[in-house]
């Protein structure tokens, strides 16, 4: 059955905490500064709230204004089992970029935008279980320069500064020394800041919070703008989901082909060759993870974490008949609200 609207909204909420930039428009003045920001809140499919790194909060109307996602680490996005072949980061967090020329060669988003590897090689961008997106050559692509918080940035109290924290003066300036995981599975979702008399940790992205903001605008980042995921594109993906959503206790069959299974698993708990042995086998759903991944237990007590797109719900004839009758009643009841 298709996702309910509520479920689609919940799926869209997985973008909260992402690092974003605003797509320049024709009306935008050429000298206007461009900032990095944190996606603070998803209000509706067409309205989100962003806190820019200079401390300004803005409501953005989509698609009249467009946001581009450049890092999903703080939203809990990690590619388990994938290593960046440049910086050697294990379990690459955020977007993954896979070379289409070299065998089994991947870059994390930081190395990709830093121009690592041959820039004439084309890559695919892998994010959120969406279809792989082939990108143009970086050697023929323009970069944009954005101002943002990173290691070395001078910062001060931001819009979400804890009200009970008086350890630092309101206008005191500190320096970011490290990006940290504020909580397990929320990667690079905070910063460590060295002040004059102390060093403390703060949120920057975790649950959409920005405890600090820029005190000086002297740290910048270069990005291949046309290689970034448009937030509206991700929301369109969320709200057009048409997959069977299993519930705990449901019987499911792993229906994806071997090639599709590896593709679907790229950002959903990782992939192993052993999973192929369970294709066309039936298991039971024992857990649904916040990212919408499904943990399936098979009769030999083996369990795996799957992308829901890799499976189909197995139902008896009676269940199908009952489901059909129930959906007809719901359809009649919901016509008024369409």
C-alpha positions as CSV (number, residue, x, y, z in Angstrom):
1,X,0.0,0.0,0.0
2,X,1.2,3.6,-0.6
3,X,2.6,5.5,2.4
4,X,-0.1,7.5,4.2
5,X,0.4,11.3,4.1
6,X,1.5,11.3,7.7
7,X,4.1,8.7,7.0
8,X,5.4,10.8,4.1
9,X,5.7,13.8,6.4
10,X,7.6,11.7,8.9
11,X,10.0,10.5,6.1
12,X,10.5,14.2,5.1
13,X,11.4,14.9,8.7
14,X,14.6,12.8,8.2
15,X,16.1,15.9,6.5
16,X,16.0,17.9,9.8
17,X,19.5,18.7,10.8
18,X,20.9,18.6,7.3
19,X,23.4,21.3,6.2
20,X,22.0,23.4,3.4
21,X,22.6,26.4,1.2
22,X,20.1,28.6,-0.7
23,X,20.0,28.3,-4.5
24,X,20.7,31.8,-5.9
25,X,17.8,33.3,-7.9
26,X,17.7,35.8,-10.7
27,X,16.5,38.5,-8.2
28,X,19.4,37.8,-5.8
29,X,22.0,40.6,-5.9
30,X,25.4,39.4,-7.2
31,X,27.2,40.8,-4.1
32,X,24.8,39.1,-1.6
33,X,26.6,36.7,0.8
34,X,25.8,33.1,0.7
35,X,25.7,31.2,4.0
36,X,25.6,27.6,5.1
37,X,22.7,26.7,7.5
38,X,20.9,24.1,9.4
39,X,17.5,22.8,8.4
40,X,15.7,23.5,11.7
41,X,12.1,22.3,10.9
42,X,9.9,20.9,8.2
43,X,6.6,22.7,8.6
44,X,4.9,21.3,5.5
45,X,5.9,19.8,2.2
46,X,6.4,23.4,0.8
47,X,7.6,25.3,3.9
48,X,10.7,24.8,6.0
49,X,12.6,26.8,8.6
50,X,16.4,27.3,8.3
51,X,18.9,28.8,10.7
52,X,21.8,30.2,8.8
53,X,25.3,30.2,10.4
54,X,25.1,33.9,11.0
55,X,22.3,33.3,13.4
56,X,19.4,34.4,11.1
57,X,16.3,32.3,11.1
58,X,14.3,32.2,7.8
59,X,11.2,30.5,6.6
60,X,11.7,29.2,3.1
61,X,8.8,28.6,0.7
62,X,9.4,25.7,-1.7
63,X,9.7,25.6,-4.6
64,X,9.6,29.4,-5.0
65,X,12.9,29.5,-3.2
66,X,15.2,26.5,-3.4
67,X,17.5,24.9,-0.9
68,X,20.4,22.5,-1.7
69,X,21.6,19.8,0.7
70,X,25.3,19.4,1.0
71,X,25.7,17.3,4.1
72,X,23.2,14.9,5.8
73,X,25.6,13.6,8.5
74,X,23.9,15.4,11.4
75,X,20.5,13.9,10.3
76,X,22.0,10.4,11.0
77,X,22.9,9.5,7.4
78,X,25.8,7.0,7.2
79,X,27.0,4.5,4.5
80,X,28.0,1.5,6.6
81,X,30.7,-0.6,5.1
82,X,31.8,2.2,2.8
83,X,35.3,3.7,3.1
84,X,36.4,7.0,1.5
85,X,39.3,6.1,-0.7
86,X,40.9,9.5,-0.2
87,X,40.7,10.3,3.5
88,X,40.1,6.7,4.5
89,X,37.0,7.6,6.6
90,X,35.1,4.4,7.5
91,X,31.3,4.2,7.3
92,X,31.2,7.4,5.2
93,X,28.7,9.8,6.7
94,X,26.6,12.1,4.6
95,X,26.4,11.9,0.8
96,X,28.5,9.2,-0.9
97,X,30.1,9.8,-4.3
98,X,31.0,6.7,-6.4
99,X,33.4,6.9,-9.3
100,X,31.9,5.6,-12.6
101,X,35.3,5.1,-14.1
102,X,37.3,3.4,-11.4
103,X,36.4,0.1,-9.8
104,X,35.0,0.3,-6.3
105,X,36.2,3.9,-5.6
106,X,34.2,6.1,-3.3
107,X,34.6,9.6,-1.9
108,X,33.0,11.2,1.1
109,X,31.3,14.6,0.5
110,X,34.2,16.6,1.9
111,X,36.8,15.0,-0.4
112,X,34.5,15.2,-3.4
113,X,34.0,18.9,-3.0
114,X,37.7,19.4,-2.2
115,X,38.5,18.1,-5.7
116,X,40.1,14.8,-4.6
117,X,40.7,12.1,-7.3
118,X,40.6,12.8,-11.1
119,X,38.2,15.6,-11.7
120,X,37.5,14.4,-15.2
121,X,36.0,11.2,-13.9
122,X,32.2,11.3,-13.5
123,X,30.6,10.2,-10.3
124,X,27.2,9.1,-9.0
125,X,25.7,10.7,-5.9
126,X,24.1,8.2,-3.5
127,X,21.8,9.6,-0.9
128,X,18.8,8.5,1.2
129,X,18.1,5.4,-0.8
130,X,17.0,7.4,-3.8
131,X,18.1,6.4,-7.3
132,X,21.8,7.0,-8.0
133,X,22.3,10.3,-9.7
134,X,25.0,10.6,-12.3
135,X,26.8,13.9,-12.1
136,X,28.8,15.9,-14.7
137,X,32.5,16.1,-14.6
138,X,33.9,18.3,-11.8
139,X,36.5,19.6,-14.3
140,X,33.6,21.2,-16.3
141,X,31.6,22.3,-13.3
142,X,31.5,25.6,-11.4
143,X,31.9,26.0,-7.7
144,X,30.3,28.4,-5.3
145,X,31.8,29.8,-2.1
146,X,29.7,29.8,1.0
147,X,30.4,31.2,4.5
148,X,29.9,28.8,7.3
149,X,30.8,27.3,10.6
150,X,33.7,24.8,10.4
151,X,36.9,23.9,12.2
152,X,38.7,27.2,12.7
153,X,35.6,29.4,12.8
154,X,35.2,32.1,15.4
155,X,31.7,31.7,17.0
156,X,29.5,33.2,19.8
157,X,26.2,32.3,21.4
158,X,23.6,31.3,18.9
159,X,19.8,31.2,18.7
160,X,19.5,27.8,20.5
161,X,22.1,28.5,23.2
162,X,20.9,26.7,26.4
163,X,19.2,29.2,28.7
164,X,20.8,27.8,31.8
165,X,24.4,28.0,30.4
166,X,26.1,31.2,31.8
167,X,29.6,29.8,31.5
168,X,30.3,32.1,28.5
169,X,29.5,35.8,28.1
170,X,26.9,36.7,25.5
171,X,29.4,38.5,23.3
172,X,32.4,36.3,24.1
173,X,34.1,34.8,21.1
174,X,35.4,31.2,20.9
175,X,37.1,29.1,18.2
176,X,35.8,25.8,16.8
177,X,38.4,23.1,17.3
178,X,36.5,20.0,16.2
179,X,33.3,18.6,14.7
180,X,31.8,16.1,17.0
181,X,28.9,13.5,17.1
182,X,26.5,15.1,19.6
183,X,24.8,11.7,20.0
184,X,25.5,8.3,18.7
185,X,24.3,7.9,15.0
186,X,24.1,11.7,14.6
187,X,27.4,12.4,13.0
188,X,29.1,15.8,12.9
189,X,26.0,17.2,14.6
190,X,28.0,19.3,17.1
191,X,31.1,21.3,17.6
192,X,33.8,21.6,20.3
193,X,34.6,25.3,21.0
194,X,37.6,26.7,22.9
195,X,36.8,29.8,24.9
196,X,39.2,32.0,26.8
197,X,38.7,30.0,30.1
198,X,37.0,26.8,29.1
199,X,36.3,24.3,26.3
200,X,32.7,23.0,25.7
201,X,30.6,21.1,23.2
202,X,27.6,22.5,21.4
203,X,24.9,21.4,19.0
204,X,25.1,22.3,15.4
205,X,22.5,20.3,13.4
206,X,21.4,17.8,16.1
207,X,17.6,17.8,16.0
208,X,17.8,21.1,14.0
209,X,19.5,23.0,16.8
210,X,22.2,25.7,16.4
211,X,23.7,26.6,19.8
212,X,26.4,28.8,18.2
213,X,26.6,31.2,15.4
214,X,29.4,33.0,13.5
215,X,31.2,35.8,15.3
216,X,33.3,36.6,12.3
217,X,32.7,35.6,8.7
218,X,36.1,34.5,7.7
219,X,35.7,30.8,7.1
220,X,34.4,29.6,3.7
221,X,33.7,26.4,1.9
222,X,33.7,25.6,-1.9
223,X,31.0,23.4,-3.3
224,X,30.0,22.0,-6.7
225,X,26.6,23.6,-6.5
226,X,25.0,21.7,-9.4
227,X,26.1,18.4,-7.8
228,X,24.0,19.0,-4.7
229,X,20.6,17.4,-3.9
230,X,17.7,19.9,-4.2
231,X,15.5,19.7,-1.1
232,X,12.4,19.9,-3.2
233,X,13.6,16.9,-5.1
234,X,14.0,14.9,-1.9
235,X,10.5,16.0,-0.7
236,X,9.0,14.9,-4.0
237,X,10.6,11.5,-3.4
238,X,9.2,11.3,0.1
239,X,5.6,12.2,-1.0
240,X,5.5,9.9,-4.0
241,X,6.6,6.8,-2.2
242,X,4.6,3.8,-3.4
243,X,6.0,0.8,-1.6
244,X,4.5,-1.7,0.7
245,X,5.2,-0.5,4.3
246,X,5.5,-3.6,6.5
247,X,4.4,-3.5,10.1
248,X,6.0,-5.4,13.0
249,X,4.8,-9.0,12.8
250,X,4.2,-9.0,9.0
251,X,5.6,-11.7,6.8
252,X,7.8,-10.3,4.0
253,X,9.7,-11.7,1.1
254,X,12.9,-10.2,-0.2
255,X,11.9,-9.6,-3.8
256,X,14.7,-7.3,-5.1
257,X,17.1,-8.6,-7.7
258,X,20.8,-9.1,-6.7
259,X,21.8,-5.8,-8.3
260,X,18.9,-3.9,-7.0
261,X,19.5,-5.3,-3.5
262,X,23.0,-3.9,-3.4
263,X,21.8,-0.6,-4.7
264,X,18.9,-0.3,-2.2
265,X,21.2,-1.2,0.7
266,X,23.8,1.5,-0.1
267,X,22.4,3.7,2.7
268,X,20.2,1.3,4.6
269,X,22.3,-0.7,7.0
270,X,24.9,-1.7,4.5
271,X,25.2,-4.7,2.1
272,X,26.8,-8.1,2.4
273,X,27.0,-11.0,0.0
274,X,25.2,-13.1,2.6
275,X,22.0,-11.1,2.0
276,X,21.7,-12.6,-1.5
277,X,21.2,-16.0,0.0
278,X,17.9,-14.7,1.5
279,X,16.4,-13.4,-1.7
280,X,13.0,-15.0,-2.4
281,X,12.9,-16.2,1.2
282,X,10.2,-15.2,3.7
283,X,10.9,-13.7,7.1
284,X,9.2,-11.8,9.9
285,X,9.4,-8.0,10.6
286,X,10.7,-7.6,14.1
287,X,11.8,-4.0,14.2
288,X,11.2,-0.8,12.2
289,X,14.0,1.7,12.6
290,X,13.5,5.5,12.7
291,X,15.1,5.8,9.2
292,X,12.3,3.5,7.9
293,X,14.6,0.5,7.6
294,X,13.2,-2.9,8.3
295,X,14.8,-5.6,10.5
296,X,13.7,-9.0,9.2
297,X,14.2,-12.3,11.1
298,X,14.4,-15.5,9.1
299,X,13.6,-19.1,10.2
300,X,17.3,-19.9,10.8
301,X,17.4,-17.0,13.3
302,X,19.5,-14.9,10.9
303,X,18.4,-11.3,10.9
304,X,19.2,-8.4,8.5
305,X,18.4,-4.7,8.2
306,X,16.7,-4.0,4.8
307,X,15.6,-1.1,2.8
308,X,11.8,-1.5,2.6
309,X,12.0,-1.2,-1.2
310,X,13.8,-4.6,-1.2
311,X,10.8,-6.5,0.0
312,X,7.1,-7.1,-0.4
313,X,4.5,-7.9,2.3
314,X,3.2,-11.5,2.1
315,X,-0.5,-11.8,2.8
316,X,-3.0,-14.6,2.7
317,X,-6.0,-14.5,0.4
318,X,-8.3,-13.6,3.4
319,X,-6.0,-10.7,4.4
320,X,-6.0,-9.3,0.9
321,X,-9.8,-9.5,0.7
322,X,-10.2,-7.8,4.1
323,X,-7.6,-5.1,3.1
324,X,-9.4,-4.4,-0.1
325,X,-12.8,-4.0,1.6
326,X,-11.2,-1.8,4.2
327,X,-9.5,0.4,1.7
328,X,-12.8,1.0,-0.2
329,X,-14.4,2.2,3.0
330,X,-11.5,4.5,3.8
331,X,-11.5,5.8,0.2
332,X,-15.2,6.8,0.5
333,X,-14.5,8.4,3.8
334,X,-11.5,10.4,2.6
335,X,-12.9,11.8,-0.6
336,X,-14.2,14.9,1.3
337,X,-10.6,15.7,2.4
338,X,-8.9,15.4,-1.0
